[in-house]
Amino acid sequence: MIFEQLKPQVEAIVSNTSKTVNERLLNICELLEKHVSYYNWVGFYFRNGKKEELILGPYVGAPTDHTVIPFGKGICGQVAVSNQNFVVPDVTAQDNYIACSITVKAEIVIPIFVNGENIGQIDIDSNTPDPFTEADERFLEFVCAQVASILE
């Protein structure tokens, strides 16, 4: 499974303290987008201080206008409130969805917790309908736990 092969590479990126946190986050985005064929946009959003909004962090993929997302708005904003993974097999079936691109068919968002607090998330868009499985969720939870270790 590709995810088992990627785990040590994620760990190596995270532990490379010669790079800044943002450089390491971008390297994770690049790794995932390159090696998982249906990960077409990979990025991080983080809580903007004490404000109830998310700001776009490092990402790989098509440019997005969604650099600030209010809590509760879209899939990312809902995850900021619910603290739960959110898998969207078909974005056209979602009422509270912010379209980034007409090519996007599915989305998965996994929260990042530092000391029990939801401080951000990894957001992945796919141009493939319904590609995400439980294996994606478990792998991305691993990625988020690794990322949390450099954000503490």
Backbone as numpy.savetxt, mean C-alpha at the origin, in Angstrom:
# Nx Ny Nz CAx CAy CAz Cx Cy Cz
6.38 -20.09 -4.50 5.53 -18.89 -4.50 6.41 -17.64 -4.50
6.07 -16.71 -5.33 6.85 -15.48 -5.47 6.97 -14.73 -4.15
5.93 -14.77 -3.32 5.97 -14.00 -2.08 7.07 -14.49 -1.14
7.26 -15.80 -1.07 8.31 -16.34 -0.20 9.69 -15.91 -0.69
9.84 -15.77 -2.00 11.12 -15.31 -2.57 11.34 -13.83 -2.31
10.25 -13.07 -2.23 10.36 -11.62 -2.04 10.61 -11.22 -0.58
10.19 -12.06 0.35 10.32 -11.69 1.77 11.76 -11.34 2.17
12.77 -12.17 1.83 14.13 -11.79 2.22 14.61 -10.51 1.54
14.10 -10.24 0.34 14.48 -9.01 -0.36 13.87 -7.79 0.34
12.63 -7.93 0.82 12.00 -6.85 1.59 12.81 -6.61 2.86
13.18 -7.68 3.55 13.97 -7.55 4.78 15.31 -6.87 4.50
15.93 -7.20 3.38 17.22 -6.60 3.03 17.07 -5.10 2.77
15.99 -4.72 2.08 15.74 -3.29 1.82 15.54 -2.55 3.13
14.69 -3.09 3.99 14.37 -2.44 5.26 15.61 -2.27 6.13
16.49 -3.26 6.12 17.66 -3.21 7.01 18.82 -2.40 6.44
18.68 -1.87 5.24 19.75 -1.08 4.61 19.72 0.35 5.14
20.39 0.57 6.27 20.34 1.87 6.93 21.19 2.94 6.23
21.88 2.57 5.16 22.62 3.58 4.40 21.67 4.42 3.54
20.41 3.96 3.42 19.41 4.71 2.66 18.41 5.34 3.63
17.79 6.45 3.18 16.76 7.09 3.99 15.52 6.21 4.04
14.63 6.51 4.97 13.37 5.77 5.07 12.61 5.86 3.75
12.50 7.06 3.17 11.76 7.21 1.92 12.40 6.44 0.78
13.72 6.40 0.74 14.40 5.62 -0.30 14.08 4.14 -0.15
14.05 3.67 1.09 13.73 2.26 1.33 12.27 1.96 0.98
11.37 2.88 1.31 9.97 2.69 0.94 9.81 2.63 -0.57
10.49 3.52 -1.28 10.44 3.51 -2.74 11.01 2.20 -3.28
12.10 1.73 -2.71 12.69 0.46 -3.15 11.72 -0.71 -2.96
10.95 -0.69 -1.89 9.93 -1.73 -1.68 8.87 -1.64 -2.77
8.41 -0.43 -3.07 7.43 -0.23 -4.15 7.96 -0.79 -5.46
9.21 -0.45 -5.77 9.83 -0.90 -7.02 9.93 -2.42 -7.07
10.32 -3.03 -5.96 10.46 -4.48 -5.88 9.12 -5.17 -6.16
8.07 -4.70 -5.49 6.76 -5.35 -5.63 6.19 -5.16 -7.02
6.29 -3.93 -7.54 5.74 -3.65 -8.87 6.48 -4.46 -9.94
7.77 -4.65 -9.77 8.57 -5.38 -10.76 8.29 -6.88 -10.75
8.10 -7.46 -9.56 8.06 -8.91 -9.44 6.67 -9.52 -9.32
5.66 -8.72 -9.05 4.29 -9.25 -8.99 3.54 -8.64 -10.18
3.26 -9.48 -11.17 2.79 -8.99 -12.47 1.51 -8.17 -12.39
0.65 -8.47 -11.42 -0.63 -7.76 -11.33 -0.60 -6.61 -10.32
0.58 -6.25 -9.81 0.74 -5.05 -8.98 1.16 -3.92 -9.92
0.19 -3.11 -10.36 0.46 -2.10 -11.38 0.72 -0.71 -10.83
0.29 -0.45 -9.62 0.59 0.81 -8.91 0.79 0.42 -7.45
1.94 0.77 -6.91 2.28 0.40 -5.53 2.74 1.65 -4.81
2.08 1.99 -3.72 2.48 3.19 -3.00 2.09 3.16 -1.54
2.61 4.14 -0.84 2.33 4.30 0.59 1.60 5.62 0.82
0.64 5.58 1.73 0.00 6.79 2.25 0.24 6.80 3.76
0.44 8.01 4.30 0.68 8.14 5.73 -0.21 9.23 6.32
-0.59 9.03 7.59 -1.37 10.05 8.29 -0.57 11.34 8.34
-1.26 12.44 8.08 -0.64 13.76 8.06 -0.69 14.36 9.47
0.32 14.01 10.28 0.36 14.51 11.66 -0.88 14.10 12.42
-1.55 15.07 13.03 -2.77 14.80 13.79 -4.02 15.01 12.93
-3.84 15.49 11.70 -4.99 15.73 10.82 -5.63 14.41 10.41
-6.92 14.46 10.18 -7.63 13.26 9.73 -7.58 13.19 8.21
-6.34 13.03 7.71 -6.13 12.90 6.28 -4.83 12.12 6.05
-4.76 11.53 4.87 -3.57 10.80 4.46 -2.82 11.62 3.42
-1.49 11.52 3.46 -0.68 12.16 2.41 0.10 11.08 1.68
0.25 11.28 0.40 0.95 10.31 -0.45 2.43 10.28 -0.11
2.95 9.07 0.05 4.37 8.86 0.25 4.98 8.33 -1.03
6.09 7.62 -0.92 6.73 7.05 -2.10 5.80 6.08 -2.83
5.89 6.08 -4.16 5.08 5.16 -4.96 5.74 4.91 -6.30
5.28 3.85 -6.96 5.70 3.50 -8.32 4.44 3.25 -9.12
4.38 3.85 -10.30 3.22 3.68 -11.17 2.84 5.01 -11.77
1.67 5.03 -12.39 1.20 6.25 -13.04 1.06 7.37 -12.01
1.39 8.61 -12.42 1.20 9.74 -11.50 -0.26 9.83 -11.04
-0.45 10.30 -9.81 -1.80 10.43 -9.27 -2.03 11.84 -8.74
-3.26 12.30 -8.90 -3.66 13.59 -8.33 -4.02 13.45 -6.86
-4.17 12.22 -6.39 -4.64 11.97 -5.03 -3.48 11.98 -4.05
-2.98 13.20 -3.79 -1.84 13.35 -2.88 -2.30 13.54 -1.43
-3.56 13.94 -1.25 -4.16 14.08 0.08 -5.53 13.41 0.03
-5.79 12.50 0.97 -7.07 11.79 1.01 -7.66 11.94 2.41
-8.85 12.55 2.51 -9.50 12.67 3.82 -9.88 11.30 4.38
-9.80 11.15 5.70 -10.25 9.92 6.34 -11.69 9.64 5.91
-11.98 8.38 5.62 -13.33 7.98 5.23 -13.58 8.03 3.74
-12.71 8.72 2.98 -12.94 8.89 1.54 -12.14 7.86 0.75
-12.82 7.16 -0.15 -12.14 6.16 -0.95 -11.72 4.96 -0.12
-11.06 4.03 -0.76 -10.64 2.81 -0.07 -9.58 3.15 0.99
-8.59 3.96 0.61 -7.53 4.32 1.56 -8.10 5.05 2.77
-8.98 6.00 2.53 -9.58 6.76 3.63 -10.42 5.88 4.55
-11.06 4.86 3.98 -11.85 3.93 4.80 -10.94 3.07 5.68
-9.79 2.64 5.13 -8.85 1.83 5.91 -8.26 2.66 7.06
-8.08 3.96 6.84 -7.56 4.84 7.89 -8.51 4.86 9.09
-9.81 4.67 8.83 -10.82 4.69 9.89 -11.06 3.30 10.47
-11.14 2.29 9.59 -11.52 0.94 10.03 -10.39 0.14 10.66
-9.13 0.49 10.31 -7.95 -0.27 10.74 -7.95 -1.70 10.21
-8.69 -1.96 9.16 -8.82 -3.30 8.59 -8.28 -3.34 7.16
-7.79 -4.51 6.75 -7.45 -4.71 5.35 -8.70 -4.48 4.50
-8.50 -4.01 3.28 -9.63 -3.80 2.37 -9.20 -4.31 1.00
-9.88 -5.36 0.55 -9.62 -5.93 -0.77 -10.83 -5.63 -1.65
-10.57 -5.01 -2.80 -11.63 -4.65 -3.73 -11.41 -5.44 -5.03
-12.18 -6.52 -5.24 -11.98 -7.32 -6.45 -12.41 -6.59 -7.72
-13.39 -5.67 -7.58 -13.93 -4.94 -8.74 -14.23 -3.52 -8.30
-13.38 -2.58 -8.70 -13.55 -1.20 -8.24 -14.84 -0.56 -8.74
-15.39 -1.05 -9.85 -16.63 -0.46 -10.36 -17.82 -0.79 -9.46
-17.68 -1.79 -8.61 -18.77 -2.17 -7.70 -18.72 -1.42 -6.38
-17.71 -0.57 -6.18 -17.55 0.17 -4.92 -18.17 1.56 -5.03
-19.01 1.90 -4.06 -19.61 3.24 -4.04 -18.58 4.29 -3.66
-17.82 4.03 -2.61 -16.88 5.00 -2.06 -15.48 4.70 -2.59
-15.31 4.91 -3.89 -14.04 4.61 -4.56 -13.55 5.86 -5.27
-12.25 6.16 -5.11 -11.64 7.28 -5.82 -10.85 6.70 -6.99
-11.30 6.97 -8.20 -10.63 6.42 -9.38 -9.33 7.16 -9.64
-8.25 6.40 -9.73 -6.94 6.97 -10.06 -6.68 6.87 -11.56
-7.22 5.83 -12.17 -6.98 5.57 -13.59 -8.10 4.69 -14.11
-8.48 4.90 -15.35 -9.55 4.07 -15.93 -9.10 2.63 -16.14
-7.79 2.39 -16.10 -7.28 1.03 -16.31 -7.33 0.18 -15.04
-7.51 0.81 -13.88 -7.52 0.07 -12.61 -8.81 -0.74 -12.48
-8.64 -2.02 -12.17 -9.78 -2.92 -12.02 -9.98 -3.38 -10.58
-8.88 -3.42 -9.79 -8.96 -3.94 -8.42 -7.95 -3.19 -7.55
-8.18 -3.24 -6.24 -7.31 -2.53 -5.31 -7.23 -3.32 -4.00
-6.07 -3.25 -3.36 -5.89 -3.82 -2.03 -5.15 -2.79 -1.18
-5.64 -2.58 0.04 -5.03 -1.63 0.97 -4.85 -2.33 2.31
-3.62 -2.27 2.83 -3.29 -2.92 4.10 -2.71 -1.86 5.04
-3.28 -1.72 6.25 -2.78 -0.69 7.18 -1.42 -1.04 7.77
-0.70 0.01 8.15 0.59 -0.11 8.84 0.39 0.38 10.26
0.76 -0.46 11.23 0.60 -0.11 12.64 1.96 0.07 13.29
2.12 1.17 14.02 3.30 1.40 14.85 2.80 1.59 16.27
3.25 0.72 17.18 2.79 0.74 18.57 1.26 0.73 18.67
0.62 -0.08 17.83 -0.82 -0.23 17.86 -1.61 0.85 17.16
-0.93 1.86 16.64 -1.61 2.98 15.98 -1.48 2.86 14.46
-2.61 3.05 13.77 -2.64 3.03 12.31 -2.00 4.33 11.81
-0.78 4.23 11.27 -0.05 5.44 10.86 0.02 5.58 9.33
-0.47 4.58 8.63 -0.40 4.63 7.17 -0.83 3.32 6.56
-0.48 3.15 5.29 -0.93 1.96 4.58 -0.15 1.77 3.29
-0.16 0.53 2.83 0.32 0.26 1.48 -0.92 0.10 0.62
-0.88 0.70 -0.56 -2.01 0.73 -1.48 -1.52 0.15 -2.81
-2.23 -0.85 -3.31 -1.85 -1.46 -4.59 -3.06 -1.51 -5.50
-2.86 -0.97 -6.70 -3.88 -1.03 -7.75 -3.46 -2.08 -8.77
-4.47 -2.76 -9.33 -4.20 -3.75 -10.36 -5.09 -3.49 -11.57
-4.51 -3.68 -12.75 -5.27 -3.57 -13.99 -5.92 -4.91 -14.34
-5.77 -5.89 -13.47 -6.35 -7.23 -13.64 -7.56 -7.36 -12.73
-8.70 -7.81 -13.25 -9.86 -7.99 -12.38 -9.63 -9.10 -11.35
-10.01 -8.84 -10.11 -10.03 -9.81 -9.01 -8.75 -10.65 -8.89
-7.56 -10.01 -8.80 -6.32 -10.80 -8.76 -5.86 -11.17 -7.35
-6.38 -10.47 -6.34 -5.81 -10.59 -4.99 -6.38 -11.78 -4.23
-5.49 -12.50 -3.55 -5.89 -13.66 -2.75 -5.47 -13.44 -1.30
-5.78 -14.41 -0.47 -5.35 -14.34 0.92 -3.82 -14.31 1.00
-3.15 -14.94 0.04 -1.68 -14.92 0.02 -1.15 -13.50 -0.15
-1.83 -12.69 -0.98 -1.45 -11.28 -1.12 -1.61 -10.56 0.21
-2.74 -10.79 0.87 -2.98 -10.13 2.16 -1.91 -10.48 3.17
-1.60 -11.77 3.31 -0.60 -12.18 4.30 0.78 -11.60 3.95
1.15 -11.62 2.67 2.44 -11.07 2.26 2.50 -9.57 2.53
1.44 -8.86 2.19 1.44 -7.40 2.39 1.40 -7.05 3.87
0.77 -7.88 4.69 0.84 -7.68 6.14 2.29 -7.81 6.62
3.01 -8.77 6.06 4.43 -8.93 6.37 5.20 -7.68 5.95
4.94 -7.19 4.74 5.61 -5.97 4.25 5.33 -4.81 5.20
4.07 -4.65 5.59 3.71 -3.53 6.48 4.38 -3.66 7.84
4.51 -4.87 8.36 5.20 -5.06 9.64 6.68 -4.69 9.50
7.28 -5.04 8.38 8.68 -4.67 8.12 8.82 -3.15 8.04
7.91 -2.52 7.31 7.93 -1.06 7.16 7.75 -0.40 8.53
6.84 -0.92 9.34 6.60 -0.35 10.67 7.88 -0.32 11.49
8.73 -1.32 11.31 9.96 -1.40 12.10 10.92 -0.24 11.82
10.82 0.37 10.64 11.70 1.51 10.34 11.01 2.85 10.59
9.74 2.80 10.97 8.99 4.04 11.23 8.82 4.29 12.72
9.21 3.33 13.55 9.02 3.47 15.00 9.89 4.58 15.57
